[in-house]
Amino acid sequence: RTENGGGISGRGLVVTNVSLHNVSVTVGAWSNYSTGGGPTCRESGTGAEVDCRGSRDYRPSLTDGQLCGHYCRTAGEANVLFVENVTGVEITNSTFAFSAAVKKSWWGSCIAIGASVRGLDRSGLACVNETQSVVV
């Protein structure tokens, strides 16, 4: 269970040969994070204010030579899984879902595909309350 989704990212170098088998992940809303009442998040690098809901968290990462703190993010959507800079991802016998048929404004897709993704096999994936994946 997650409020903001998950990610596989080879930022800086490519991740290879990832296998997800018998994985069940549901994006839902249950805390002050989902109401927008949580702390302010800042864009990595610029420090600009961004909505924490749906933002991608790349910790640990460097910003201005300093390790980026808890609320240093990259604006985005809460996809169940975001993949980028990955070669060879296999998803089998798995379910990705959103907890409600009426999605929250910051919820995205079951899978969002970023830069440099090769060999993504999602044939064993069931998506609940979402019908497509997107390329970002």
C-alpha positions in Angstrom: 0.0 0.0 0.0 1.3 3.4 -0.9 0.1 7.0 -1.3 2.6 8.0 -3.9 3.5 4.9 -5.9 6.9 3.5 -6.5 9.8 3.7 -8.9 12.6 1.8 -10.6 15.2 4.4 -11.7 18.7 4.1 -13.0 19.4 7.8 -12.6 23.1 8.1 -13.3 23.4 4.5 -14.6 21.1 2.0 -16.2 19.4 -0.7 -14.0 19.3 -4.1 -15.6 17.3 -7.3 -15.3 14.6 -6.5 -12.8 12.0 -9.1 -12.1 8.7 -8.5 -10.2 6.9 -11.7 -9.4 3.7 -12.1 -7.2 3.7 -8.3 -6.4 0.6 -6.5 -5.3 0.6 -2.7 -4.9 -2.3 -0.4 -4.3 -2.2 3.4 -4.4 -4.6 4.9 -1.9 -5.3 8.0 0.2 -5.4 7.7 4.0 -3.3 10.4 5.7 -2.7 14.2 5.8 -0.3 13.6 2.9 -3.3 12.9 0.7 -5.3 15.9 1.9 -2.5 18.3 0.9 -2.2 19.3 4.5 1.3 18.0 4.9 4.6 19.9 4.7 5.7 21.9 1.7 7.8 19.9 -0.9 10.5 21.6 -2.9 11.7 20.8 -6.5 15.1 19.1 -6.6 17.6 21.6 -7.9 15.5 24.7 -8.1 13.9 24.7 -4.6 10.5 25.8 -6.2 7.5 24.7 -4.2 5.7 21.6 -5.7 2.7 19.6 -4.6 4.0 16.6 -2.6 1.1 14.5 -3.9 2.3 12.5 -6.9 5.9 13.9 -6.7 8.8 11.5 -7.3 11.3 11.1 -4.5 14.8 10.4 -5.6 16.5 10.3 -2.2 19.3 10.2 -1.6 20.3 12.7 -4.3 22.5 15.8 -4.5 21.2 19.3 -4.8 23.8 22.1 -4.9 26.4 19.7 -3.5 24.2 18.8 -0.5 22.2 15.6 0.1 18.5 16.4 -0.7 16.2 16.2 2.3 12.9 14.5 2.8 10.8 17.1 1.1 13.0 17.6 -2.0 11.1 16.1 -4.9 10.4 16.1 -8.7 6.9 17.0 -9.7 4.9 14.2 -11.2 1.9 11.9 -10.7 1.4 9.0 -8.3 1.8 6.1 -10.8 1.8 2.7 -9.2 5.2 2.2 -10.8 7.4 4.7 -12.6 10.3 3.2 -14.6 13.2 5.1 -16.2 16.7 4.2 -17.3 16.0 0.4 -17.1 16.8 -2.5 -19.4 15.0 -5.7 -18.9 12.0 -5.5 -16.6 9.6 -8.5 -16.3 6.4 -8.3 -14.3 4.6 -11.6 -13.8 1.6 -12.7 -11.8 1.2 -9.2 -10.3 -1.6 -6.7 -9.6 -1.2 -2.9 -9.6 -4.3 -1.0 -8.4 -5.8 2.3 -7.4 -8.0 2.0 -4.3 -11.0 3.8 -5.9 -12.5 3.8 -9.4 -12.7 7.6 -9.1 -9.1 8.6 -9.0 -7.6 11.4 -7.1 -6.3 14.4 -9.1 -2.7 13.5 -8.6 -3.0 9.8 -9.4 -1.6 8.7 -12.7 -1.4 5.2 -14.3 -0.5 1.7 -13.4 2.9 2.1 -15.2 4.5 5.3 -16.4 7.5 4.9 -18.7 10.2 7.6 -18.6 13.4 7.9 -20.5 15.6 5.0 -21.7 13.4 1.9 -21.0 14.0 -1.2 -23.0 12.7 -4.7 -22.7 9.6 -4.1 -20.5 7.4 -7.2 -20.3 4.2 -6.4 -18.4 2.2 -9.3 -19.9 1.7 -10.8 -16.5 0.3 -7.6 -14.9 -3.3 -6.9 -14.0 -4.2 -3.2 -13.6 -7.2 -2.4 -11.4 -9.1 0.9 -11.9 -6.8 1.9 -14.7 -6.8 0.9 -18.4 -3.5 2.1 -19.8 0.1 3.0 -19.2 1.6 6.3 -20.3 4.9 7.5 -21.6 6.2 10.6 -19.8 
